[in-house]
Amino acid sequence: MKALLLVSELEDYTISFASGVAQHLDVVLAVPRRRYAHLASSIDPAVDLHLLDWPRHRSLSNPWFLYELTRLIRRERPNLIHLLSNSTLWLNLAVPFWRPIPLVTTVHDVEIHPGDSDTRTLPVWAPELMVKQSGHLVVHGEGLKRLVLDRYSKTPDCVHVLSHPSILRYAELARRQKMAARQADGTVRVLLFGRIFAYKGLEHLVRAEAILKDVLPNLRITVAGRGDNPLVFQSLMGDAGRYDIRNRFIEDAEVAQLFLDADIVVLPYTEASQSGVLNLAAAFGKPVIVTDVGELRSTVEPNGLGMVVPPGNVKELAAAIRTLADNSGLRNNFGANALAWARGPNSPERVGAQAAAVYREVVGSC
């Protein structure tokens, strides 16, 4: 059986997912050259990688690209096409030419996150149309499946739940380069990583730090990632001097070092579906503090990955940070659970096996 995977972004998710599926069946991965060429060595050699000159949304070369992509699909003759994100525009026009090959689409977010300026560059109808054109959908949790069933005219047997696989490539990079964590000096380092948009809850983390100013003087906060400027909250900080702010794109080696050095990874999101950062932290064996949004609680609690607090509750977020900061044994326990989960039930190979089973079910039903 052969599956052809298509996606224009989501590099970390795509690398983990495609590499995992390739352990169980033939995988062709077609992705933009400009985003994936430098990452080719991170993709499992079992994946048949096609680096395409994939134009940006506003390019006039999109019709020619769709023609070339359709030719590739006809040459490869896959049993199934899996679009790894519905955040697309032009591919909607090509879908009718791919029939009767079954089309599966992953819906990462049923609703656009507040402040997510990246996704808002697409017309609202574009991801919606791709969902409607897809015979089957994949989501990352049972709660998201219920939302999709409520919103779209799909039957339950056409919406499949597959976990977001662990993101291992940064931990593997750290091992290859023999990177080491900082030496223990009594400091407790908390990391907020990723795109810094409104829904990430940075303001709540800043307010929690202010509460802990006097009771946890050894606390340090690292905020790393492109997006909104964290310094807009400087007036709310308890001690601006204990912040390490890196408001930019973070290169791979720096990502690895950030997670090696972190004692706690925080995800104080006000809204979310799931989180790639959670799956990255687990690969480093780091305990997390998450808010009860989307699939975060249902992922963290059953697997013992960390603590869960209500979204927007600054006092409980501060209390959770203090609890983990004061208890290295608890941090180590959560971290060990996270590492076992990342390498075991949520490993790319295990999630890939589940995806392969979904593909066989979809093809068998057609």
ABEGO torsion letter per residue (X at the ends): XBBBBBBABGAAAAAAAAAAAAAABBBBBBBBAAAAAAAAAABBAABBBBBBBBBBAABAAAAAAAAAAAAAAAAAGBABBBBABABBAAAAAAAAAAOABBBBBBBABABBBBGBAAAAABBAAAAAAAAAABABBBBAEAAAAAAAAAABBBBAAABBBBBBBBBAAAAAAAAAAGBBBBBBAGBBBBBBBEBBBAAAGAAAAAAAAAAAAAABAABBBBBBEBEBBAAAAAAABABAAABBBBBBBBBAAAAAAAAAABABBBBABABBABBAAAAAAAAAGBBBBBBBBEAAAAAAAAAGAEBBBBBGBAAAAAAAAAAAAABAAAAAAAAAAAAAAAABAABAAAAAAAAAAAAAAAAAAX
